[in-house]
């Protein structure tokens, strides 16, 4: 055995093996992508193997209000008038929904129908023009929606997008993040945002970003709970909905600071503490495959076709499963998974942190061990030949 260990062929093989192992720690794009893909496959396999046949249940009821094909057949193609959206929120609140969260943003004002008529009919005389102007306020549907928001617990969505020009308004920051925590942070930063028009944003209870975080293979396994915009942290839609639901005024960012670098450790609101990685991400605690949450068609809400006890006491996420509206994601539990249900899974994990999968670096250890054993075995075998 000692002679084998001293042999030149063994030493050469050992060096090659160690070089291969070293690739795991070198930032080479192709190698990193391959390793991430292997890790993703292992994670997906483990997740699917541990999914319960009966979706988990908690006291909190989370419901998806679905702008589906049925809704668009009955209510017209989307986007809908803000008046219809306002009516949807009113009916949800009247049915006992506690918090409504929109996986949607409203970056542009809705055109006022009377103003359109006036602009298209310049030949109208002074008297009919004055009469029409008196009707402008009655069809100002942005204002109607804003008044509804002011009387409801509603969280709007917005989107960080550096490929777009700024539009709309971001909400007031609700995350406490000190200057020493900001230095060389790993949290993703953006320069441009598609927010909501000021009339709506100022009336809403809050707002959270709806960005997804696909990995290199396109699968969504993690969710960013916070993102950096102009030196401030902003919450995801699910995190902001959880803050509003728990009646917390603010969210505290907990970081470990060393020298000029800080690592985010987690986020706290109310009595909840959510551990995150340094990028402010968590693994998404998928309840199951698509439609593991209860779905209610938006048109059924608008047409009063939903039984009272279905919505009472729930948290409602409004989004779409319609293929034509392009909000279907590739996830560990399905490749045509509605994005709005991703937010619902994250929300449930924030209210019950014990269900959030723990991020373990076991894959790298497995690859390291396998490569080492393989190289060692091959060299011993060759030495015996």
Rosetta blueprint (number, residue, H / E / L):
1 X L
2 X H
3 X H
4 X H
5 X H
6 X H
7 X L
8 X H
9 X H
10 X H
11 X H
12 X H
13 X H
14 X H
15 X H
16 X H
17 X H
18 X H
19 X H
20 X H
21 X H
22 X H
23 X H
24 X H
25 X H
26 X L
27 X L
28 X L
29 X H
30 X H
31 X H
32 X H
33 X H
34 X H
35 X H
36 X H
37 X H
38 X H
39 X H
40 X H
41 X H
42 X H
43 X H
44 X H
45 X H
46 X H
47 X H
48 X H
49 X H
50 X H
51 X L
52 X L
53 X L
54 X L
55 X L
56 X L
57 X L
58 X L
59 X L
60 X L
61 X E
62 X E
63 X E
64 X E
65 X E
66 X E
67 X L
68 X L
69 X H
70 X H
71 X H
72 X H
73 X H
74 X H
75 X H
76 X L
77 X L
78 X L
79 X L
80 X L
81 X L
82 X H
83 X H
84 X H
85 X H
86 X H
87 X H
88 X H
89 X H
90 X H
91 X H
92 X H
93 X H
94 X H
95 X L
96 X L
97 X L
98 X L
99 X E
100 X E
101 X E
102 X E
103 X L
104 X L
105 X L
106 X L
107 X L
108 X L
109 X L
110 X L
111 X L
112 X L
113 X H
114 X H
115 X H
116 X H
117 X H
118 X H
119 X H
120 X H
121 X L
122 X L
123 X L
124 X L
125 X L
126 X H
127 X H
128 X H
129 X H
130 X H
131 X H
132 X H
133 X H
134 X L
135 X L
136 X L
137 X H
138 X H
139 X H
140 X L
141 X H
142 X H
143 X H
144 X H
145 X H
146 X H
147 X H
148 X H
149 X H
150 X H
151 X L
152 X L
153 X L
154 X E
155 X E
156 X E
157 X E
158 X E
159 X E
160 X E
161 X L
162 X L
163 X L
164 X L
165 X L
166 X L
167 X E
168 X L
169 X E
170 X L
171 X L
172 X L
173 X L
174 X L
175 X E
176 X E
177 X L
178 X L
179 X H
180 X H
181 X H
182 X H
183 X L
184 X L
185 X L
186 X L
187 X L
188 X L
189 X E
190 X E
191 X L
192 X L
193 X E
194 X E
195 X L
196 X E
197 X L
198 X H
199 X H
200 X H
201 X H
202 X L
203 X L
204 X L
205 X L
206 X E
207 X E
208 X E
209 X E
210 X L
211 X L
212 X L
213 X E
214 X L
215 X L
216 X L
217 X L
218 X L
219 X L
220 X E
221 X L
222 X E
223 X E
224 X E
225 X L
226 X E
227 X E
228 X E
229 X E
230 X L
231 X L
232 X E
233 X E
234 X E
235 X E
236 X E
237 X H
238 X H
239 X H
240 X H
241 X H
242 X H
243 X H
244 X H
245 X H
246 X L
247 X L
248 X L
249 X L
250 X L
251 X E
252 X E
253 X E
254 X E
255 X E
256 X E
257 X E
258 X E
259 X L
260 X L
261 X E
262 X E
263 X E
264 X E
265 X E
266 X E
267 X E
268 X E
269 X E
270 X L
271 X L
272 X E
273 X E
274 X E
275 X E
276 X L
277 X L
278 X L
279 X L
280 X L
281 X E
282 X E
283 X E
284 X L
285 X L
286 X L
287 X L
288 X L
289 X L
290 X L
291 X L
292 X L
293 X L
294 X E
295 X E
296 X E
297 X E
298 X H
299 X H
300 X H
301 X H
302 X H
303 X L
304 X L
305 X L
306 X L
307 X L
308 X H
309 X H
310 X H
311 X H
312 X L
313 X L
314 X E
315 X E
316 X E
317 X E
318 X E
319 X E
320 X L
321 X L
322 X L
323 X H
324 X H
325 X H
326 X L
327 X L
328 X E
329 X E
330 X E
331 X E
332 X L
333 X L
334 X E
335 X E
336 X E
337 X E
338 X E
339 X H
340 X H
341 X H
342 X H
343 X H
344 X H
345 X H
346 X H
347 X H
348 X H
349 X H
350 X H
351 X H
352 X L
353 X H
354 X H
355 X H
356 X L
357 X L
358 X L
359 X L
360 X L
361 X L
362 X H
363 X H
364 X H
365 X H
366 X H
367 X H
368 X H
369 X H
370 X H
371 X H
372 X H
373 X H
374 X H
375 X H
376 X H
377 X H
378 X H
379 X H
380 X H
381 X H
382 X H
383 X H
384 X H
385 X L
